[in-house]
């Protein structure tokens, strides 16, 4: 009997339902912030390879100057507007993974999980993502019975916030400044 090995996928998406950046490396129980801290994309942002742009992360990620997370307790109308816009934009990411799971039912939890060794699960997930991207580029629709896209993964409100290391405080301060700049210039 084989055991199940859910996998965590680092997710990055553009606005055409393509999964642009993905890494399949850690077990499914791995916290998003750990995956982010070990992600090549984060290293590129930290080195300044991508200036004047931001990534959006849910509350499981650390706030950084290039990774904007929602306000836990918005205090102003601008902060509330930022959170609403942030949520609407993040929904696109969740919809992409809902479409992926609809197209490739082996990835959907309703049938259980992939019953293979971790390395093989990673190869299956990678193949599904690459095939999904190809289908999107060629405008191949989802099969009729599966065309209803699900919402994707929802953030677990009971998921504890990651512990903040002392060295991360400086990054958080830079993130707060960047997020405030966006709020002041776009949402206020």
Order of alpha helices (4+ residues) and beta strands (2+ residues): beta-beta-alpha-alpha-beta-beta-alpha-alpha-alpha
